[in-house]
Amino acid sequence: MGAGWAEPTGPAPLVTLWSGPELLAAMQAAFEITTRYCSKEMEAYGQCVASNPSSWQADCHQLKTRVAQCTSSHPVIQKVRAECAEPFLAFEQCLKQNQTSVTNCADHVNEFLACADKVKVSTLGEAVRQGM
């Protein structure tokens, strides 16, 4: 997960270390942002997966890449990355230190999600004020 919601990097995706409410909250936030700002790409990817049940991983790879590119290049997501880097890095560090008890990181994930929500609201408010 590194710096955003695109393809995980490193030896193992951090999402595999999460459990329970932390995983649900992080997945919900990522899904909400992806569907809100990259719905066209998500729809195409979903249709491809549904149409290719036995070969979707190969047949839909390019569409999956487009979803990742969209999420990593969207201005709201870039702003979340910039303004919420500190709580995200604290959360990642907590996960590394608590691999066997990731529930100890609930406060960290909540701080990151609160920051991301604040950025989304302020960014969307700016867009409305500018008539976008």
Kinemage of the C-alpha trace (Angstrom):
@kinemage 1
@onewidth
@group {chain A} dominant
@subgroup {mainchain}
@vectorlist {calphas} color= white
{ca met a 1} P 0.000 0.000 0.000
{ca gly a 2} L 3.006 2.241 0.530
{ca ala a 3} L 1.958 5.685 -0.652
{ca gly a 4} L -1.637 5.183 -1.685
{ca trp a 5} L -4.369 2.935 -2.927
{ca ala a 6} L -2.781 1.617 -6.095
{ca glu a 7} L -1.001 -1.690 -6.456
{ca pro a 8} L 0.759 -2.754 -3.246
{ca thr a 9} L 4.546 -2.699 -3.338
{ca gly a 10} L 7.215 -4.506 -1.379
{ca pro a 11} L 7.458 -8.133 -0.364
{ca ala a 12} L 3.889 -8.408 0.969
{ca pro a 13} L 0.954 -6.034 0.792
{ca leu a 14} L 0.266 -4.427 4.153
{ca val a 15} L -3.409 -5.172 3.759
{ca thr a 16} L -2.643 -8.830 4.511
{ca leu a 17} L -1.492 -7.748 7.974
{ca trp a 18} L -4.730 -5.960 8.803
{ca ser a 19} L -7.748 -7.559 10.346
{ca gly a 20} L -11.191 -6.763 11.623
{ca pro a 21} L -12.286 -3.138 11.824
{ca glu a 22} L -8.972 -1.708 10.594
{ca leu a 23} L -9.094 -3.706 7.386
{ca leu a 24} L -12.755 -2.925 6.840
{ca ala a 25} L -12.257 0.810 7.400
{ca ala a 26} L -9.203 1.009 5.144
{ca met a 27} L -10.876 -1.027 2.402
{ca gln a 28} L -14.031 1.060 2.671
{ca ala a 29} L -12.079 4.317 2.383
{ca ala a 30} L -10.080 3.080 -0.593
{ca phe a 31} L -13.180 1.697 -2.306
{ca glu a 32} L -15.138 4.907 -1.709
{ca ile a 33} L -12.405 7.040 -3.239
{ca thr a 34} L -11.922 4.656 -6.145
{ca thr a 35} L -15.603 4.410 -6.998
{ca arg a 36} L -16.168 8.147 -6.567
{ca tyr a 37} L -13.326 9.324 -8.779
{ca cys a 38} L -12.601 6.350 -11.023
{ca ser a 39} L -16.048 4.872 -11.604
{ca lys a 40} L -15.589 4.455 -15.360
{ca glu a 41} L -12.419 2.420 -14.860
{ca met a 42} L -13.941 0.409 -12.012
{ca glu a 43} L -17.032 -0.403 -14.060
{ca ala a 44} L -14.975 -1.601 -17.037
{ca tyr a 45} L -12.791 -3.733 -14.760
{ca gly a 46} L -15.828 -5.203 -12.969
{ca gln a 47} L -17.518 -6.069 -16.247
{ca cys a 48} L -14.352 -7.735 -17.508
{ca val a 49} L -14.007 -9.815 -14.337
{ca ala a 50} L -17.662 -10.858 -14.494
{ca ser a 51} L -17.377 -11.777 -18.179
{ca asn a 52} L -14.197 -13.834 -17.736
{ca pro a 53} L -14.657 -15.946 -14.578
{ca ser a 54} L -11.871 -18.406 -15.368
{ca ser a 55} L -9.348 -16.066 -16.979
{ca trp a 56} L -10.061 -12.623 -15.496
{ca gln a 57} L -6.614 -12.254 -13.924
{ca ala a 58} L -4.940 -12.353 -17.330
{ca asp a 59} L -7.748 -10.903 -19.453
{ca cys a 60} L -8.452 -7.930 -17.184
{ca his a 61} L -4.932 -7.018 -16.095
{ca gln a 62} L -4.761 -3.911 -18.290
{ca leu a 63} L -8.090 -2.664 -16.898
{ca lys a 64} L -6.861 -3.297 -13.352
{ca thr a 65} L -3.796 -1.220 -14.183
{ca arg a 66} L -6.028 1.606 -15.423
{ca val a 67} L -7.908 1.605 -12.107
{ca ala a 68} L -4.584 1.813 -10.237
{ca gln a 69} L -3.362 4.624 -12.507
{ca cys a 70} L -6.588 6.565 -12.014
{ca thr a 71} L -6.489 6.279 -8.251
{ca ser a 72} L -2.828 7.221 -8.037
{ca ser a 73} L -3.195 10.279 -10.289
{ca his a 74} L -6.441 11.776 -8.997
{ca pro a 75} L -5.968 15.223 -7.365
{ca val a 76} L -7.952 14.329 -4.217
{ca ile a 77} L -5.876 11.205 -3.681
{ca gln a 78} L -2.649 13.132 -4.309
{ca lys a 79} L -3.753 15.723 -1.752
{ca val a 80} L -4.550 12.984 0.786
{ca arg a 81} L -1.090 11.529 0.217
{ca ala a 82} L 0.555 14.915 0.729
{ca glu a 83} L -1.466 16.112 3.705
{ca cys a 84} L -1.873 12.766 5.488
{ca ala a 85} L 1.585 11.309 4.956
{ca glu a 86} L 2.504 11.641 8.629
{ca pro a 87} L -0.469 9.709 10.074
{ca phe a 88} L -0.164 7.117 7.300
{ca leu a 89} L 3.533 6.565 8.004
{ca ala a 90} L 2.751 6.280 11.729
{ca phe a 91} L 0.120 3.682 10.888
{ca glu a 92} L 2.540 1.725 8.678
{ca gln a 93} L 5.168 1.832 11.432
{ca cys a 94} L 2.620 0.599 13.962
{ca leu a 95} L 1.727 -2.303 11.675
{ca lys a 96} L 5.394 -3.263 11.356
{ca gln a 97} L 5.818 -3.201 15.130
{ca asn a 98} L 2.561 -5.054 15.853
{ca gln a 99} L 2.367 -7.729 13.164
{ca thr a 100} L 0.893 -10.243 15.569
{ca ser a 101} L -1.521 -7.780 17.163
{ca val a 102} L -2.551 -5.230 14.539
{ca thr a 103} L -5.572 -4.214 16.593
{ca asn a 104} L -3.053 -2.129 18.560
{ca cys a 105} L -3.015 0.162 15.501
{ca ala a 106} L -6.701 1.094 15.547
{ca asp a 107} L -5.935 4.629 16.734
{ca his a 108} L -3.394 5.074 13.934
{ca val a 109} L -5.752 3.947 11.186
{ca asn a 110} L -8.484 6.139 12.627
{ca glu a 111} L -6.158 9.168 12.601
{ca phe a 112} L -5.276 8.506 8.961
{ca leu a 113} L -8.907 8.008 7.932
{ca ala a 114} L -9.964 11.181 9.794
{ca cys a 115} L -7.236 13.108 7.984
{ca ala a 116} L -8.278 11.639 4.621
{ca asp a 117} L -11.918 12.528 5.280
{ca lys a 118} L -10.933 16.082 6.213
{ca val a 119} L -8.885 16.439 3.022
{ca lys a 120} L -11.708 15.022 0.891
{ca val a 121} L -14.246 17.388 2.440
{ca ser a 122} L -12.009 20.451 2.106
{ca thr a 123} L -11.026 19.538 -1.463
{ca leu a 124} L -14.626 18.922 -2.492
{ca gly a 125} L -15.645 22.176 -0.792
{ca glu a 126} L -12.988 24.044 -2.793
{ca ala a 127} L -14.263 22.465 -6.010
{ca val a 128} L -17.848 23.522 -5.243
{ca arg a 129} L -16.737 27.087 -4.442
{ca gln a 130} L -14.835 27.220 -7.742
{ca gly a 131} L -17.889 25.983 -9.632
{ca met a 132} L -16.444 22.634 -10.675
